[in-house]
Amino acid sequence: MAFKQASRRDTWAEVRLDCIKYNIRMTLQQFHSDVSLMAMVKADGYGHGAVETAKAAIEAGAEFLGVALLDEALELRDEGIEAPILVLGRTNPEDALIAAQKDIRLTAFQKEWLEEAESYIKGTARLNVHIKVDTGMGRFGMAEEEEIEEFMGVLRHCCSLHPEGLYTHFATADSKKTEFFERQYSCFLDNIRLVKDHIGEVEYIHCGNSAASLRFPERCFNMVRIGISMYGLPPSKEIIDDIPFTLQPAFSLHSRIVQIKEVPQGQNIGYGQAYITTEKEWIATIPIGYADGWYRQHASKGAEVLVDGVRVPIVGRICMDQLMVRLPEYRPVGTKVTMVGSQNQETISAVEVAERLDTIPYEIPCMISKRVPRIYVS
Ligand SMILES: *Cc1c(COP(=O)(O)O)cnc(C)c1O
């Protein structure tokens, strides 16, 4: 079954919800049943669409959803999603009340924040907070023992705030070298002890992103926060062999030939005379460009696309709304073109595309703009 948001364009991203469900079920199989899975759907579900992927994730067994921003959490609530949601970024304390009212958990790591959040709620609701400690990522969280002590002292007097969780984030879980990971992990153990000295047991303790969860499941306490692997992409190339099952990529990107012509030798193709035909060539125009997030670098880095299962080159510069490709032979208008994904036996993976652009697979679905409709297949 496929359904499509209203669009009349010939370019689309296909999102296979069955793959997302498979990746989540296989991940859950690596853990005892008392470990909860938080499906990370920040950044519009890593470009896949937050609402649809969140629903699929919940169906497959995810109990929590994770986002970066309160706005993202509120959007999920507006769409009728009732699962617990944690905001992993910093939320302004002014918004603590709306979060509490909508049953959205917030991340807390500043004692002043606790006092302010408390003053906005004043016992009218209960806000679940997850305490964030910085064990080496250097981004969010409390790093010093004294800081944690003071924070816990303030928290004790905030009757509207309930410490439901405690977590940290790894900086190098996707690296073959595990020394820094080990250091962060042991620092986290110290932090857990310290926090428990103040408030006893904490319901959820979590540290595992995709890489840590797949490689070190025994170090993940009772919750994992799965992002990239739920979408079927590896956190990094070097740990692909450590992943205990074959990830199924959910995202692919397609378009169609909208014009084809046989062009004589010596003809300019596109802006700036960047490509001149060297012989009589079949040139097709494809309606995807840099305004769709298919950046000009693809052409300068020698990108290929698939047409009828064959790799063909992009020629000339990528325009805002179109690009041109050179075909070995005539193909009719309407022929499917794949930028990311498979045709017949041939595949251009997001990993390949990421390497082409000197980046990580995470960026590939994220960079495809909202102008490209997502079509869901389940
Ligand atoms: C994005 C994010 C995750 C998920 O990371 P993946 O590598 O995509 O699994 C987990 N935790 C935090 C704090 C994050 O920001």
Ligand as a Chemical Component Dictionary entry (heavy atoms), coordinates in Angstrom:
data_LIG
# 
_chem_comp.id                   LIG 
_chem_comp.type                 NON-POLYMER 
_chem_comp.pdbx_formal_charge   0 
_chem_comp.three_letter_code    LIG 
# 
loop_
_chem_comp_atom.comp_id 
_chem_comp_atom.atom_id 
_chem_comp_atom.alt_atom_id 
_chem_comp_atom.type_symbol 
_chem_comp_atom.charge 
_chem_comp_atom.model_Cartn_x 
_chem_comp_atom.model_Cartn_y 
_chem_comp_atom.model_Cartn_z 
_chem_comp_atom.pdbx_ordinal 
LIG C1 C1 C 0 20.214 12.100 17.652 1  
LIG C2 C2 C 0 20.495 11.536 18.976 2  
LIG C3 C3 C 0 20.450 10.154 19.182 3  
LIG C4 C4 C 0 20.306 9.157  18.059 4  
LIG O1 O1 O 0 21.577 8.968  17.444 5  
LIG P1 P1 P 0 21.776 7.915  16.270 6  
LIG O2 O2 O 0 23.229 7.897  16.047 7  
LIG O3 O3 O 0 21.024 8.476  15.091 8  
LIG O4 O4 O 0 21.210 6.641  16.725 9  
LIG C5 C5 C 0 20.592 9.691  20.477 10 
LIG N1 N1 N 0 20.781 10.547 21.504 11 
LIG C6 C6 C 0 20.867 11.883 21.329 12 
LIG C7 C7 C 0 21.109 12.762 22.501 13 
LIG C8 C8 C 0 20.736 12.425 20.063 14 
LIG O5 O5 O 0 20.823 13.740 19.903 15 
# 
loop_
_chem_comp_bond.comp_id 
_chem_comp_bond.atom_id_1 
_chem_comp_bond.atom_id_2 
_chem_comp_bond.value_order 
_chem_comp_bond.pdbx_ordinal 
LIG C1 C2 SING 1  
LIG C2 C3 SING 2  
LIG C2 C8 DOUB 3  
LIG C3 C4 SING 4  
LIG C3 C5 DOUB 5  
LIG C4 O1 SING 6  
LIG O1 P1 SING 7  
LIG P1 O2 DOUB 8  
LIG P1 O3 SING 9  
LIG P1 O4 SING 10 
LIG C5 N1 SING 11 
LIG N1 C6 DOUB 12 
LIG C6 C7 SING 13 
LIG C6 C8 SING 14 
LIG C8 O5 SING 15 
# 
